[in-house]
Amino acid sequence: FRSLDEPPEVVRFARQLLHGTVEHVEEIDGIIRRHAEHWRLDRMATVDRNLLRLATQEFIYDKETPKSAVINEAIEIARRFSSQESPQFVNGILDSIKKELET
């Protein structure tokens, strides 16, 4: 996967994020389930579920990117590609996961 104009380091980061998420999806889904009260993963919008997975993977395995930046990016993607309620939904769950990981 290679975008026409993306620098190699961006492509490399995206690949690491994708492969890490797929490799650890069961662990990641368990974390999301604990924080998504009254929501089953299979009932979430596909965009929201996958944003939560990618962001959670980045929280756990990418120690360089600030968690607040991860949340902000996920919110912006949800705002652009998902429903009107998605930014708040994604923010709430990721903020809860962030708090757990910081303790």
C-alpha positions as CSV (number, residue, x, y, z in Angstrom):
1,F,0.0,0.0,0.0
2,R,1.5,3.2,-1.2
3,S,-0.1,6.6,-1.6
4,L,1.0,8.7,-4.5
5,D,2.3,11.6,-2.5
6,E,3.0,10.2,1.0
7,P,6.6,10.2,2.2
8,P,8.0,6.8,3.0
9,E,8.0,7.3,6.7
10,V,4.3,8.0,6.6
11,V,3.7,4.8,4.7
12,R,5.9,2.9,7.1
13,F,4.0,4.3,10.1
14,A,0.7,3.4,8.6
15,R,1.9,-0.2,7.8
16,Q,3.1,-0.6,11.4
17,L,-0.2,0.7,12.8
18,L,-2.2,-1.7,10.5
19,H,-0.1,-4.8,11.1
20,G,0.1,-4.1,14.9
21,T,-3.6,-3.7,15.1
22,V,-4.3,-6.9,13.2
23,E,-1.7,-8.8,15.2
24,H,-3.1,-7.7,18.6
25,V,-6.8,-7.4,17.7
26,E,-8.1,-9.8,20.4
27,E,-6.2,-7.9,23.1
28,I,-7.3,-4.6,21.7
29,D,-11.0,-5.7,21.4
30,G,-10.9,-6.8,25.0
31,I,-9.8,-3.4,26.1
32,I,-12.4,-1.6,24.0
33,R,-15.1,-3.9,25.4
34,R,-14.3,-3.0,28.9
35,H,-14.8,0.7,28.1
36,A,-17.7,0.6,25.7
37,E,-20.4,0.1,28.2
38,H,-23.7,-1.3,26.7
39,W,-22.0,-1.5,23.2
40,R,-21.1,-4.7,21.5
41,L,-18.2,-4.4,19.0
42,D,-20.3,-5.9,16.2
43,R,-23.0,-3.3,16.8
44,M,-20.6,-0.4,16.4
45,A,-20.3,1.5,13.1
46,T,-17.4,-0.1,11.2
47,V,-15.5,3.2,11.0
48,D,-15.9,3.8,14.8
49,R,-14.9,0.2,15.7
50,N,-11.8,0.4,13.5
51,L,-10.8,3.8,14.7
52,L,-11.0,2.6,18.3
53,R,-8.8,-0.4,17.4
54,L,-6.2,1.7,15.6
55,A,-6.1,4.3,18.4
56,T,-5.9,1.7,21.2
57,Q,-3.1,-0.1,19.4
58,E,-1.3,3.2,19.1
59,F,-1.9,3.9,22.8
60,I,-0.3,0.6,23.8
61,Y,2.5,0.1,21.3
62,D,3.6,3.6,20.2
63,K,5.1,5.4,23.1
64,E,6.2,8.4,21.0
65,T,2.8,9.8,20.0
66,P,1.0,11.6,22.8
67,K,-2.3,10.0,23.6
68,S,-4.1,13.3,23.3
69,A,-2.9,13.6,19.7
70,V,-4.1,10.0,19.0
71,I,-7.6,10.9,20.4
72,N,-7.7,14.2,18.4
73,E,-6.9,12.4,15.2
74,A,-9.5,9.7,15.8
75,I,-12.1,12.4,16.5
76,E,-11.3,14.2,13.3
77,I,-11.5,11.0,11.2
78,A,-14.8,10.1,12.9
79,R,-16.1,13.6,12.2
80,R,-15.2,13.2,8.5
81,F,-16.1,9.6,7.8
82,S,-18.7,8.5,10.3
83,S,-22.0,9.6,11.8
84,Q,-22.8,12.9,13.6
85,E,-22.6,11.1,17.0
86,S,-19.3,9.3,16.3
87,P,-16.8,12.0,17.4
88,Q,-18.3,12.1,20.9
89,F,-18.6,8.3,21.0
90,V,-15.0,7.8,20.0
91,N,-13.8,10.5,22.3
92,G,-15.5,9.0,25.3
93,I,-14.2,5.5,24.8
94,L,-10.7,6.6,24.0
95,D,-10.5,9.0,26.9
96,S,-11.6,6.1,29.2
97,I,-9.0,3.8,27.8
98,K,-6.3,6.5,28.1
99,K,-7.1,7.0,31.8
100,E,-6.9,3.2,32.4
101,L,-3.5,3.0,30.7
102,E,-2.1,5.9,32.6
103,T,-2.8,4.3,36.0
